[in-house]
Amino acid sequence: MHLKHPEILWALLLLLIPIIVHLFRLRRFKKEVFTNVRFLKEIDLQTRKSSTLKKWLVLLMRLFGLAMLVLAFAQPYLGDPDASEQDATYVIYFDNSYSMQMPAAQGSLLESAVNRFLSEWPADIPVKVITNDGEFGPGTKSEIRNQLLALTYTPKQLDLNEVVLKANPEFGPRKKNNALYILSDLQKTTDIQETLPPGNAEVRLIPLRSPNLRNISIDSLSLSDDGPENITISVSLSITDDEEEESTPVSIFSDSELLARGTAAFRSGSAKVQFTLPKEDLTLNRVEISDSGLKYDNYLYFSTEEDQKINVMHIGGFPATHLGRIFTDDEFNFVSVSPNAVDFNQLSNQNLVILDQLDQLPEALGKTLVDLAENGIKIVQVPSFKEVTESFNALNQSLGLPLRDSIVRSEAVVNTINYDHPLVRDVFNDRIQNFRYPLVSGYFSIRGSAQSVLEFSGNIPFLYGSNGHYAFTASLDEESSDFQSSALIVPVFYNIGLQSLNRPKAYFTLSADREADIKTQLKKDQILSLQHASGSFIPRQQNFGNYIRIFLDEQFTAPGHYGVMKDMEKVGNLSLNLPRTESVLEFLDPEMLKDITFYDSINEGLDQVKIENKVNELWKWFVIFALVFFLTEMLILKYFK
């Protein structure tokens, strides 16, 4: 017999208390002399022997009852003496994605799963634990208890295929009772194959479901100016059921100060709330709601710092009035110069350079642009049919763009848009069929392949790019093309300008946004650091001279406001939020999976481990024995004469 909690056996020392009390009650009878006892009622006399026997029986029943209770709390069980020779390996996967915040019987789904595991897993059987963002063990549940209780939620999500592949190295050759337990709500965030990868263990799935599948989420936020002093904040929300909410409160805070409160009325599963507030009241802000579902999507952090203007330089032999109307003063610093009047000091401060129909690229300018491109400046080329293409070859090779070849003197229509390209991905709501596409009188062929944004018939590129650098294959002057009057010119050049500098936005989304640019300059050996409520750290960063690129990678795990520090000076803020993919609450159907064992509850699933290791829990029997002894004691006191 084994004990889960042998330390409780110290409570057996409490059995001394009834023994001591009993010894004091076994004192000798004392004789008392009465002058006359005739007035006393007749009584049945107990002999000294029968009285002593009764007291000893009561004491024994009491001691046995208390001992059985102590042993029951120590949780005795019978184990298989040969279990260690079977060399079974167990791995358990705890899904700690944010959808596991949904309420359950004991806290959240994750907390409930951990508590049931600690309660039901056999005490002496080691197990390896895998989560979405880590792993620990193998060890007994007492050895890994603190790590389990310290599990936190993560935006990372492993699909079942990845879980199986991650667990397989733990098993080695196939052995008896090897098992991988998967405890997850099976959130439908990724596609999954019907058959999981083959492994050296049986896959046992325990789907976890919350009794409450209703969740309200703050999905997104947009800002727009409402005059010089005010700003309008539009908050979009969604709900997972079809019931209409009459009054879901939506609050806006700046730091800890409540600025405004409104209500969201849902229609067809969505709602929008607008607030108009003074700009001076907004600094580090958050939108907040109260909801009984998931907690992480009840907050959205955003900041309203003044936008950094993007520097754009146009280099061409004629004024670019059409570009001046696109790169407006509220968002861009736009200048236009001739190729012989370029100020190289001013050039180094640009974010985007547009080479517009240059007949020849000056050698000094070409070398400078190659160096500046390595420091992050983006370059757009609009060719001239009179150009000396060889003068551009070194620049194109450095930018990773195909070289221009011969001119094709025939009209062509730009009739294909690559809607999946980042440059135009968010421009069109639908894929347009009836559209007035631009026409060109001729174009350059290119050597090699390119990632096209716009194409002629036959997959011939009109606009192509690489790493934020772009080139057209045709001139854009009014004699050679009607692109200037096309509806495409504005979103194309505007997005090229916006993407040349990843300005701090109102907020970033972890795993969706990869980088942010801070417009500041650093001295030699100087770096930027970030301050967050959870502490400060140095992010991965790259110095491009006139701005610093911060990479939003695995170092960023918590939502909130991050202050960008240059030594002791704050040079910006980044507001980060978690992706809302976990808020949808759509789940996989376990029935679609093959070659997998399902259990309806954690208790049922973990009982299989006890059966395999012949673990027979005895605590219930000890409770029954305790009740029998206490009942016998009561019967002795009542009926034994």
Secondary structure, 3 states (H helix, E strand, C coil): CEECCHHHHHHHHHHHHHHHHHHHHCCCCCCCCCCCCCCCCCCCCCCHHHHHHHHHHHHHHHHHHHHHHHHHHCCEEECCCCHHHHCCCEEEEECCEHHHHCEECCEEHHHHHHHHHHHHCCCCCCEEEECCCCEEEEECHHHHHHHHHCCCCECCCCCHHHHHHHHHHHCCCCCCCCEEEEEECCECCCCCCCECCCCCCEEEEEECCCCCCCCEEEEEEEEEEECCCEEEEEEEEEECCCCCCCCEEEEEEECCEEEEEEEECCECCEEEEEEEEEHHHCCEEEEEECCCCCCHHHEEEEECCCCCCEEEEEEECCCCHHHHCCCCCCCEEEEEECHHHCCHHHHCCCCEEEEECCCCCCHHHHHHHHHHHHCCCEEEEECCCCCCCHHHHHHHHHHCCCEEEEEECCCEEEEEECCCCCCCCCCCCCCCCCCCCCEECCEEEEECCCEEEEEECCCEEEEEEECCEEEECCCCCCCCECHHHCCCHHHHHHHHHHHCCCCCCCCEECCCCCEEEECCCCCCCCCEEEEECCEEECCCEEECCCCEEEECCCCCCCCEEEEEEECCEEEEEEEEECCHHHHCCCECCHHHCECCEECCCHHHHHHHHHHHCCCEECHHHHHHHHHHHHHHHHHHHHHCC
